[in-house]
Amino acid sequence: MLARALHFFIASLNSPQSPLSTFRTPEGLVWLFFEYHQPAIALQAVEEMLDRGYNLSPQACVRVLREARSVLIFHPDITERVLEWLKQALASSSKQGDSDHNRGITSDTAELQRENEILSHHLTALLMETFTFSAQPEWTRSLFQSYIATLPPTSIAPPNLWSLLIKSEGESYGLKAAEHIFDTWRTAYHDLPRSNRAARPPTDPYVAILRQHARRAPPVKGGTDRAGRHIRLVVNDRLELTTGLFNALLALELTRRRYRSFWQLFRKMEASGCQKNESTWVMALKAVRWKRIERRRKRSEGASPLQGWIADNEGDPCGARELWSMLLDEHQARTGGRPRLVLPKSQKIAGSTKVYNLFLETFVDMEDWEAATVVLESFGIHRVEPSEATHSAVVLGVVKAWENDKLSVELREARALGLEPWKGRPRGVRDEAEGLRLLMKILEGREIRVGLWTRQQPQKGKLAQRFGLDAAQEDIEEGVLESGNAATKVEVTYDGDGTGSSSTTSAPPWMRQRELRSMAYLFDLLERCSGLNRSEWEESLSQSRRELLPRRTKGRHAQSMETLGDGSPSMGKRASTERYVFAHVVQGNFQEYTAEAWEADFALAKVSGIDAFAINVGGDASDPTQLDLAYTAAEATGMKAFISLDMTYTSVFGSTDNILSTYITPFADDGKVMLSTFSGENSGTYLDGNSDIQSAWASFKAAAAALASPVDIYFMPFWTGLDGSTAVTNHPVVDGIGQWLAWPTTDAAPSTGIDAAFQTDALNNGKQYIAPVSPWFYVHVVADNNYIYKSDDHLLATRYEQLLEMDTLPDFIEILTWNDYGESHYLGPVRDAANLPSGTDSSESYAGADFPHDGMLGLVAYYNQWYKTGTRPTVNETQVYMWYRLHPKAAVATSDALAAPTNADWTDDTLYAAVILAPGSSVTSARFSTGGVAGSVQSLAQGTVNKVSATFSTGAQLIDLLDESGNVVLTLAGQDISDSTAIYNFNYVATSATTSQ
């Protein structure tokens, strides 16, 4: 394919009728070969282009060198050709400038010369880096000398080129050669006229020579450390303090095992405000680990040449826990208290996978199981992708601990006293053999899954042989791995002829990533290693979280919600009764949630004006555990929770008894329960299979009242399939009723027609009505569950305002939903423990943390307050919310197993935004920019939710808030929109911001 593309390119160059003939240079088309990661073909295309008389600009040379480095390193002949191209390009550019000047064209020749000098500098640096990497010191030196020859007598080469030369000479010829280059540069720099020198010398050459010292072992005892002279020069020359300089000094002190001065330097770096990067944290952790290994050795560290410079700083070493807390504090400061915020590459802090893995390895090595668990939790919280090393840090660390017989000391002592300490503690590790067998089972299970990816049958007993255990003791059923109370079920995939395939294929990247993110077994291992029972472990882990995690600060949404005031003006409708807002929560998507996660979600919902979670249950095995956690978290946060039975799952014959024992009795509050449903009115969803739903639910309520501890049920089902005008009249068993359609189900604008029908019938019968609100709807799981509902027209805001305009306000509002990822209308944060759609490439790619919706919660809070008080709130800060899809509706997916969703043509390619102005705000208008093109200015008004929109184009997306002079007061930028997509995705992304101006 690529060969044909190159052939077409060459043929086009030769053809006078080719479109390329109209280009002054076709180098932009050559760049496509780099885009497809084919640098060798790109270089061949450039050579063909030059052979036919086309020009290659200096800018193109820079791009060629950057992208083709991997080829240039191993092909000196190609490098020579690239150098020749560079000479031609610079000469051609210079001639063009002279020609323009001679013809009277007003081109600035001096500016052109400066541009060429800059390009020459970049090209020289790129080539020197390439030659240094490929261990070609002669080329590096020759290129440097050639560059020096082009400079005027009163200047010297830039410091980064000297640094590259120091590195090249040091790595090839030794430290003495590197020192000679450094001394040459320093002498030349100080010989420059004062007017040509900066206030402080550049740090690059100093860093380069210090790194050369750090690469070498410290001198023998009594020997002279030649690094001392350069350290003193760093202090005496009063260099600017940079991260690179600190890291070079830290590396030097660490190499020489001068731990006291290392930590003094580390604290000075923190006090100076220099940002610590990945190398800084890695060295700090190495210092912790090395010092721990050497703690029994009695050795003098010796005096450091830095002593006078760092003497004011505390030299006590940091522990691993202290370092972890410092890292999280820095993360919190940089993200403004938003732990899942992904920073731009230029602002990335040191929380990389490598650093997290090293912390994890350190804590496991120290047998600090609680701290290791906190690190594992932080991978998901901070959106740091785990790697193979993440898993091996825990697994191999545990193996090491068992091999060293460290986990069974207490057990052996107990046995010596004739005790059996494992009785009553089935989760504990009884002895080394049991521990190894447990580990073997877990790894065997993971090998089974890997085998499924590659279509290889699992080799039972393979790991048992490694551990020296009897394979007959494994007790691993085919396709099922049991670990404690958790079972991971896997199914073997066969070919169409019913036989397993003998060919092997590698797992696709998304499968590999999903497996790496699956760390539940690691948490289980760490808990087992602690030797504590569940309650003891939870208590110990909570204490460690309090010690290691930073205090929570109010994030963006919490701040914007607290700015909502109690202001007027009123819409003219009075709140006759107290009103409440619920959020629908699908428990099946929270099956691995922790108590802390539940508490965090309840707390966030509370500040969003939500009063209770309606927890949808469908008979999952995790229901009892998760409901207990949820109700406990609700009580701890001052919130409420109630059950919503998913009748598509719980409507089996005899379900009344199961529902009463599982979902009613355990959660009755003073003998009262509020109960809702999803469905139950349609065939296949009837309670106990009884099609007379009035009779079935009347019997259910009677059975609850007849329990030993009677329960009074307040019943408010969502029975969308009924005729709203008679739904309550024909079913007086209900105490209130709701319907699910928060979206238009046709290509029409939102309306409250269905709401009015259900509400009128409820009011006529003295019952209450729950109105649904939702931001959008898209599901893309299987062929017959692949569609959208129309989600345009500022749906969330419009829906709220239509309900607020009804003659009688609904008694309740239920937000659809907090966490239904499958239908894309989740408004809560997507935590690592969430159960996202699964099963196919298509279903696993359209929802999750990459498509955040919690940016809308500030707007939800605004409308919820309005609904509850009956008056429009005022805000203390101007707020802006923006939401949109990430590809045009006409885009054709390149690798989707499913077709485009049904009703896809209903939607519009539109950017939506809502702006709420604070009183006295300087903001008067808004302007979208889409695809890099600014749109028209749209006026904004006080005292309302300004709903603005614009048709989107592919590329970058943002909205500017402007003052009356057209100055930008606030810019809110979102993700880019692409004109292509691998998977159809009609999900939205949402973001928000506030300003006090």
N, C-alpha and C positions, 0 to 999 in steps of 0.2 A: 504494500500500500504506500509506504513512505518512499520506496524506490520509484513508484509511478509518479508520486507527487514531485519528486526531484526531476524526473524526466520531463514532466509537463512544464516545470519552471524553466528548465534549460531550453526547451522547445519554444517557449514564449519569449525568451530573451532573443532567440534567433529570428523570430517572425516579426516583420515590420508592421503587420496588422494586429499584433498582440496588444492588449490593453496596457501591457507593461511599457510599451514604447512611448506612452504619454507621460511616464514618470521620469523625473530628472534622475532619480535613483530608486530602484525597487527594494531598497534595504528593509523597508517596512514589511514586505512580504517574506523576506528571508527570516524575519523575526518569528514567523509562525512555526518554523522548525524548532526554534528554542522553546516555544510555548508547548510543543508536544515532546519536549525533553529529548531532542535528537541533535545534540551539539555537533557531532561529527558531520552529519548531513548538512547542517547549517553552515559549517565552515566550507564544505565543498560548494554549496550554493553561492557563498560570497566569492570564492575563487572564480567560479564560472562567470559571475557578474562582472568582476574586475577585468577578466580576460576579454570581455566584450565592450570595454570602454566605459562602463558605468562607474560612478564615483562612490566612494565609501566615506561617509562623514566621520570626523573625530568622535562624535557622540556615539555612532554605531560601533566604533572600535572599542569604546568603553564597555558597551553592552556585550560585545563578543567576548571580551576578556573575562567579564564577570560570569557569563553563562557557560563558557566553554573551558573553564579552568580544569575540570576533570579530564578533558582530552589533552589540553596543553601540557599538563604535568608529565604525561607519559609519551608525548610525541614532540621531541625537540624540533623536528623538521617542520611541523605545523606551526610551532611557536615562531620560528624564523620567518615563515610566510606572514604571520600576523604582524610581526614587527615591520616587515616591508609594507604591509597595507597601512600601518600607522604612519610611516614616513610619507607615503603617497597622500594619505588623507590630510595630514598637516600641511604638506606642500600645496595641495590643491586648494585648501581653505585659505592659505596665505595668498596664493596667486589670485583667487577670486576677490579677496579684499583689495589687492593692488589694482586689479582690473577695474573694479567699481570706482576706486579713487581716481584712476586715470580718465575714466569716462565721465567724471563729474558727479557720480552717484554719491549721495550723502551717506556713506557708511562710515562708521567710526573705526578707523584702522587701529587706533590704540585699544579700543574696546575689544576688537577682534583678536588682537595680540594677547590681551589679558585672558580672553576666553581660551585661546590655544594654550597659554601657560597653565591654566587651571586643568584643562584636559590632559596636558602632558604630565602634570603632577599626578593626577588620578591614574593614568595609564601606567606610569612608572611604579606607583605603589602597588597596583594590582599585579604587575609582572613580578615585582620583587617578592610579594607574598607567595606567588606561584612558585618561583624559583626556590625560595626558602623552604617551602613545604616539600618540594621535590628534591631537596638536598643538592642543589646546584649552586654552591657558593660563588664559583667563578662567574657565572652568568649574573648573579645578583650584584657582585662587585663591579663587573663591567658595565652593567646597566646604570648603576648608581654614578659611576665616574662619567658616563656619557651624559647623564642628566646634569651633573655638576658643571660640565663644560658649557652648557647652554645658559648658565646663570651669570648675571653681571658680577663684577669683582666685589661689590659691596654687600653681597648677600650670600647666604648659605642655604643648603637644602632644608626643606621642612623637617621638623623633628620626628615625624612619623617615619620618614624614610631612613633617618639615622637609626631609629629603633629597630627597623627591619634589618638593617645592616648589622647592628650589634647582635641581634638574634641569629642571623645567618653565620656570622663569623664565630660566635660562641659555640653554636651547636656543631659546627664543622671542624674548627681549629682549636677550640678550647677557650678557657676563661681569659687567658692572657691576651688573646687576639681580641676578644670582646672588650676588655679593659682598654686596649689601645684605641679602638674605634671611639669608645666613650670619651677618653681623654682628648682625642683629636677634636671631637665635636665641642666639648666644653671649652677648650682653648679658643676654637674658632668663634664660638658664640660670644665669649667675653671680649674678643678682639673687635667685635662689631662696634660701630659708632653707637653711642647711647640712644640716639634717635631711632635706630633700627632694632632696638631690643625692647621686649615687653618689660613691664614692671617686675615680673617674676619670671625666672627661667621656665621653659616648658617642662612638664613632668615626664613625657614619653621616654626620653633616653635614660633617665634615672630609673624608671620602672623596668626598662629592658635590661639594664645591667644588674639590678637587684634580682630579677628573675633568673638570670644566669647563675648568680651565686646560690639562689635557693634550689636550683636543679642539682647542685653538687652536695656531697656529704660534708658535714662540718669537719673542720681540721681535727687531727688527733690531739689528745690532751697535751697542753703545753705549746701547741703550735700556734702560729699567727693566723688569725681569721682575716683574710684580705677583704671580706665584706665590710669590715668596720670602717674603712676609709670612705666607702661610698655611703654608708649610713650617716656618717658625720657630715658628708657633703649635703645630704638631704636636709639635715637640720640647719646647717650653716647657710645654705643658699636660700632658705626661707621659701620653699616651694609652696604652691597652692595645694591644699589638701584635697585629694580626689580619691574616689573609690579604688581606682587602679593602683595608686601609690600606697594606700593602706593595705591592699591585698598583697602587694609585693613584699612589704615589710612584715606582714603577718606570716607569709609563706617562709620568709627567711628565719624568723624567730621559731616557727614550728619545726623547721628542718633541724635547727640547732637545739631543739628540746628546751628552749628557754620559756617555760610555761608562764612564769610570773610576768615577764615583760610582754608575752603574747597577750595575756588578758588585760594588762594595762593599756596596751595598744588597741585592743578590741573595744574597751570602754571609752578610750579617747576618740575612736572613730564614731561611736554612738553619740558622744557629747558634741562632736563637731558638726553633726547633721548630715554627714556623708551617708548616702544610701548603701546599705549592704546588699550585695548580689549573691548569686548562687555560690560562687567561689568562696565568699566570706563565710557563709553558713557551713559549707562543707569543711573548711579548715577549722572552724570552731568545734564542730562535732568530732573531727579527728583529734583535736587537742583533748577533748573530754575522754575519748576512747583510749588514746595513747597514754594519757596520764593515769587512767584507771589500770591499764595493763602494767605500767611501770611503778605502780604505787608502792610496791614492796622493795623496789630498788633504791638504795641510798646513793644518790649522786648529786653533786653540786652543779647547778645550772650555769654558774658563772655570770659575770656582769655583762650587761648588754650595752653597746654603744648608744642605745636609745634612752638609757636610764634618766639622764637629765631632762630629756624632752617629755617623757611620759611619767615622771615621778609623782606628779600631782594626782594621778588616776589610781583608783583602787586596783590592786593586783590579785585579789582573791579570785580563784577560778569560778567560772559559771558551771552549774550543773546542767544536765541534759534537760531537765524540766524547766529550769530558768530560761534556757535558750529557746525552748519551744514557746514559752509564754511571750518572750520578746518577739519571736517571729509572728505570732498571732496578733500582738499589739500593733506591729508595723502593718500587717495586712489590714487590720481594722481601720487604722489611721488613713491608709491610702484609698480604701474603698468607701470611706464615710459610713462605716458600720453596716455595709451591705455585703455579707460574706460571699454571696454567689455572683457578685459583680465581676464580669470578665473585663480586665483592663486592656487598653491597646498595648501592642507589643512594646512601644517606646516607654510605657509606664509600668511594665511588668515588674512586680516585686519578686523576691527570691523564693516564693512558695512554689517551686517546681517539683515535678515528679521525683527527680533525683534527690532533692533535699528532703522531701517527705519520706522517701524510702530509707534514707540514711538515718533519719530520726526513728523510724519504725525499727530498723535493724538495731539501733543503739538501745532502745527501750527493751526490746526482746532479749538482747544480750545481757542486759541488767536485770532481767526477769521482773521488770516493772510492767506487768500485764495491763494494769489500768491505763497507764500512760500510752502504751501501744494501742489500746483500743480507742483512745481519744484521737490518736493520729489517724487510724483507719477511718473513723467517723468524719474526720476533717477532709478526707479526699473528696467525698461527695458534697460536703457543705461548701467547700471552696472551689468546686468544679476542677479539681486536679485529677487528671486521668491516671489511674493505676496502671502499672506495667507488670511484666513477668517478675521483675525484681521485688515488687510489692508482695507478691505471693510467696516468693522464695525467702524473703526476709523473715516472715512469720514461720513458715513451714520448716526451713532449715534451722532457724533459731530454736524452735521447739525440739527438733531432733537432737540438736547439740545439747540442750538442757537435759533431755532424757538420757543421752549417751553419757553425759557427765554424772548421771545419777543424782542430780540436784533436786529433783522433784519428790523423791521418795524418802528423804532423810527423816521427815516427821513420821512417815508410815513405819519405817524400820524401827524407830524408837518406840512407837506404839506397840508394834508386834512383840518387841522385847518385854513389854509389860503384860503380854497376853491379851491385848485389846484388838478389836477388829474395827478400826476407825472408819472403814468405808460403809458400814451399815447405816442405812438411812440417808446416804449421800450418793445416789447412783450416778450423779453427773461428775463426781470426782475421778481423778486418775488414781487407780489403786496401786499399780506398780508399773515398772518399765515395760513389761511385755504387753500389758493392756494398753498403755499409752501408744506404743508402736503399732499395735493392731488397729487402734482407732485412727491413727494417722494414715496407716496403709489403706483403710477403708475409704477414707476421704479422698486420697489421691487416686485410688482405683476408680471411684465414681467420676472423677474428673477425666480420667483416661477413657472411660466409657463414652463421655460426651465428645471428647476429641475424636474418638473412633467413629462416632456417628457423623461428624462433619466430613471425615475423609472416607466414609463408607467402608470402614474396616471393622470387623467383628472384634469386640473387646477380648483380650487374652486373659482369661480368668486365672488368678494365681501368680501373675507376672510380678506384681509388687511384693506378694508374699514371699516369693523366692528371694527377693532382694533383702527383705528384713529377716529372713531365716525363720518364718512362721509357717505353720501348717495351713495350706490352702483350704483344707476342709473346714478350718475354723473360721473362715471369712464370713460365712453366712450372708453372702451378697446374692440376692435374687437377680435373675436376669432382667436388666433394664431398671432396677430399683436399688438405690443406695439408701440405707437407713442410718442416720446419725442422731442419737438421742431420740427426741420426739419428732424430729423433722425428717421428712422423706422427700427425696428429689427423684421424680419419675421421669424416665427417658424412654423413648420409643425407637426401636431400630427401623431404619428406612431401607426398603427393598426396591429393587428394580421392577419394571413392569411385568417381567416374567415370573415374579414371585421369588426370585433368588437374590441374594445379596450381591452387590457388585464387587468384582475383584479389583477394579481399578481404583486408584487413590487420587483424590483431588484435595487441594488445600482449602481450608475454611475461608469463606469470604471475610473481608475486613470487618464488617459489622458484627459477624459472629464472634470473631476474635475479641473485638472491643467489648462486646456484651459479656463474654466469659471473664475477661479481665476485671470488669466491674462487679462481677458476682463474687462478693467477699463474705457472704454469710458464714461459710465454713471457717473462715479465719477468726471471726468474732467468737465462734463456738470453741475453737482451739484455745484462744486466749482465756476465755472464761474457765475452761476445764483446767488449764494450767494453774490458775489461781488457787485451786483447791477449796474454793468457797462454795457454799450453797447459793441458790439464786438470790435470796433476800440479802445475804451478806455481800454478794458480788454487786448487786445493784446499789447498795449503800456505799460500798468502797468506790465504785465507779462514779457515783454522783459526787462524792467528796473530791475525787481527782479532777472531775470536770470543773468544779468550783475553783480549784487551785490552778488549773492549766489554761482555762478559757478566759478570754478577756470579758470584762463586764459588758453586757449588751448595751449598745447605744441605740438611740432611736434612728431608724433608717429613714429613707426618703418618704416612704408612704406614711409611716407613723407621724412624721413631722407635718406633712401636708394635712393629715386628718386632724391633728390637734389645732390647726389654725382655723377650723370651722367654728364660727361663732353662733350666737343665738339670734342674730339679727332678723329683721323684718324686711322687705315688705311682705305682707301676707297675700296669698292667692285668693283670699276671700272665703276659704273653707276652713272650718274650725274642727279641731280634733275632738270628736265627741267621746271617744274611748281611747284607751291606751293601745297602741299598735306595735306589732313586733315584726322583725325580719329574720327569716331563717335562711340557711344555706344548705343545699343538698350535698351530702357527702357519701360517696360510694365506698363502703368499707372494703369491698373486694380489691380496691386500688391502694389500700393502706394495710395490707396483710403483714408487712414487716415493719410497721411503724413502732417507734419507741415512745415511752412516756414523755420524753422531752420534745419529740416531734409533735405529739398531740397537743402538749401545752403551748408550744410555739404557734401552732395553727389556730388554736382557740384564742390566744392573745391577739394575734393579727386580725382575726375575724371581729373580735370585740371592738378594736379601735376603728374597724371599718363599718361600725354601726350594725353589726349582725348580733342577734341575741341568742341564737341557738343553732346547733347543727342537727339537721334531720338525717340520721345515719341510715343509709340504705343497706339492708342486709339480704343476702341471698343463700344462706345455708352454707357458707364457707367454714372450713374447720377452724379457721382463725377467729371466727366471730366472738366466742366467749372471751378470749384473751384480749382482743382489740377493743371490745366494748367496755371491758373493765378498765382498760387504760384510758379510753375516751371519757367515760363518766367521771373517773378520778381527776383527769385533767380539766374537765368542765368545772368541777367543784373548786379546784385550785385557782382557776382564773375568773371565777364569778360568772361563768356562762352556764347555759343549759344544753341538754341533748335529749333527743327522743328518737324512737325507732321508726323507720319507714320500711315496711316489708316490700321487697321486690317480688311481686306475685308471679312473675315469669319464672321464678325459681322455687318459691316456697309454697306453691299452691297444690301440692300433692295430696292424695287421699290421707286423711288422718293428720293433717298438718296442724289442726287446732291445738292438740296436746303438745306438740313440739314447740309451737310458737309460744304458748303460755309458759312452758317450763324454761325455754331458752331465752326468750326476749321480753317477757312481761314480768314474771315474778321477781327475777333478780334486780329489776330496775324500777320497781314500783316505789313511788315517793309518797309516804303516808297513805298508801292504798290507792293512789291515783296515777294514771299513766296517760300520756298523750301518744296516740298511735296514728301513723299515716301509712299510705301504701303508694307504690308505683304500680299502676294497673290493678287488675283483679276484677274488672268488669267485662272482660272479653273471654271467649272460649279458650280454654287452655290455661287460664290464669285464675279460675274460680277457686275460692277457699274450699278445701276438702272435696274439690271436684263438683261442688254443688252449683248448678247454673242459676238457682234462685239466690242471687247475692244478698237480697234483703233478709231472707230466712237464714242463710249461712252466717252472716255477720251478727244477726240478732242472737243466734245460738252461741256464737263466739263470746259476745259480751256477757251473756248469761253465765257461760262456763267460768269466765273470769270472776264474776261476782260471787260464784258459788265455791271458790277456792277456800282452803282452810284460812288463809289470810286474804279476804276479799279484795279485789282490785276493780276500781271504777275506771273504765276506759273512755277517754274522750277521743272519738274516732273521726279523722279528717282525711279520707282517701283522695288520691288523684285518679279520677275516673274519667279520663278524657273521651273515651269512646261513647259515652252516654249523650243523649240529647240534653244540652244544657238547660233548656227551658223547663224540663220536667225531672231533672236528675235527682233533686232532693225530694220533690213531691212524691216520686215513685219509690224512694228509698229513705224513709224517715229514720232508719237505723243510724244514719250519719249525723254527727254533731256539726260538721262543716264539710266543705268539699273544695277541691281544686282541680284544675286541668293543666296539662303539660305544655300547651302550645304557646311558647313565648316568642316564636318566630313565625313569619308568614310562611304558609305551606304552599303558596303559589307565587308566581312572579308578580307580586303586588306589594304595596307599602304596608307597614305595620298598622294594626288597628286593634280596638278593644271590643269588637263585636262579640266574640266568643265569651270574653270576660263578662260582658253585660248580661248575656243570657244566663250563665251559671250564677252570677251574683244576684240577679233579680229573683230567681227561683229560691235561692238560699234565704234571702231576706224575707220573702213571702212566707217562709216556713220557720222563721225565727232562728235560722242557722247562719253560720259564718262562711266566708269565702277567702281562699288563698289564691293570690294572683302570681303567676310566674314571671320572672325577669331573667334574661340571658343575653350575653354579648354576641354570640354567633353559633353556628352549627355546621360541623363537617365530620363525617365518618368515612373511613376508607380501610375496611378490614378484609372483607371477602366480596365476591361478585354481587351477592344479593344484599349486601350491607355497605353500600358505596354511593353516597349522595350528599347533597347539601340542602339546607333550607336557606332562603334568602336572608342575608345578614347585613344588608347595606342600609343606607338611610340613617346612619348614626344609631344603629339599632338599640344599643343599651340605653343611651340618653333619651332617645325618642320613646322607647317603651316606658321608662320611668315617668316621663312627662305626660304621656297619654293616661297612665293610671292616676296620676295626680290631678288630672283634669276631669276625672269621672265625677258624676253627681254625688256619689257616695264612695268614699275611699275604701279599697279592700281592707278587710280586717287584718290580713296578714299578707306579706310578700315572701315568696320563696325564690332564692337565687339559684338558677340552674347553670352551672353547679360550682362547687368548690374544687372538685377533683375528678370529673369525668373526662379523662384524657382521650378515651376512644371517640367521643363525640366532640372533642376539641373545645368545649365551652367551660373549661376549668379556669377559675379566677384566683385560686390559691397558688402559693409557690410550689414548684416541682422539686421535691426533696429527693435525695439519693435513694431513700427507702421506698419510693413510690413504685407501684406496679403499672408500668406503661403498656400500651397495646403491644401484642406480640403475635407471633405465628408466621409472618411472612416479611419479606423485605419491605413491602408496601406499608404494612400496618406498623412496623417498627420505626418508621422514618418521619412521621408527620406530626408527632406531639412530643412534648418533653421540655427540658430545660432550655433547649435552643429556641423555643418558641414561647417566651415568657408572656404571661397575661396579668401578673399581679401588679403591673403598672397601672391597671384600671381601678384598683381598690380605693384610691383617693376619690375618684369620681363616684364610686359606689357609696362611699361614706357620705359624700355631699347629698346625694339623693335620698339616702336612708334617713338622714337628719330632717330633711325637708318633709319626707313622708310621715315621720313620727310626730313632728311638731306642728305640721300644717303651715309652716312659714318658710319662705326661701332663706337659706342660711347666707350669711356674709362670710367672707374669708379674709384672713389677715395677710395672706400672700397670694400673688397671682399664680394660677395653676394652669398647666397645659398638658393634655393627654393626646397621644397620637397612636393610631392603629391601622394596620393594612396587611395585605397578603404579600408573599415574597416572589410570586411569578405571575405573569399575565394569565388570564383565563384561557387564552388561545394557545398557550405553550403546550407542546407535545412531549410527554415524558419519554425519556430514552431507555429506561430499564425498569418499567413498572409492570408487574404481573397483572395488574388490574387496569381496566379502562378508565377514562376520565369519569369523574363522579356524575351521576344523574343530576340534572338541573344546573350543571356548571354554567350554562349560558345565561342563567338568571342574574348572576352577580356582575358587579361593575369593577373595572380596574381603577380603584379610587383610593386615595389617601384620605383618611378621616381624622379630624382633630376636634377636641372640645377645649375651649379656653374660658376660664372663670377669672374675672378681674377683681383684684382687691380694691377697696375704696381708696382713691388718691393715687392709684397706679399710674405710672407714666406711659403704660402700654395703650396704644390706640388702634393698632391694626396687626394683622398677621400675613405672612407670605410663605407659601410652600416653595421649596426647591426640589425638583425631582429629576433624576438623571443628570444633575449638574446644571439644570436650567431653572432660573428663578421665574416663578409665576406672578400673577397679578396680586396686588395688595388687596386684602379683604378687611373691611372695617369691623371693629369690635365695639361692643356696648357694655356699659356697667349694668349690674343688677340682673344678669341673665347668664345662662350657659350658652356661649357662642359656639355654634356648630358650624365648622368650616370644612371644606373639602377641596380636592383637586384631582384630576385624572393623572395617574402616575405613569412615568416612563421608567425604563430599566436604569439601574445605577444607584447612586447615593440618594438618600431621602432625608429631608429635614424640614423643620418649620421654624421661622424666625418671628419673634414678637418684636414689634417696632414701636417707637414713640412717634409723636406727631411730626418730628423732623425727619423721620425715616431711619433713625439710628437703631441698630439692633440692641435690644435690651436683654433678650434671652434666645438662645438657639437650642432646640431639641432635635437631636439626630437619631436616626434609627438604623436598622440593618439595610444593606443594599438589596435591591430587587434585581433578579436575574431573568433574562429572556429565555433561559433553558432550565430544565429540571430533570433529575433522574427519576423522581417519584412525584406523582401528582400530589400537590399539597395546597389545599384551600383553607388551611388553618391561618390564623392571624398572629402577628406579633404586636405587642403593645409596650409603650414606654411613656414616661411622664417626667415632669420637672416643675419646679416652683421658683419664683423670684420675689424678693421683697420690694423691688423697684416699681 
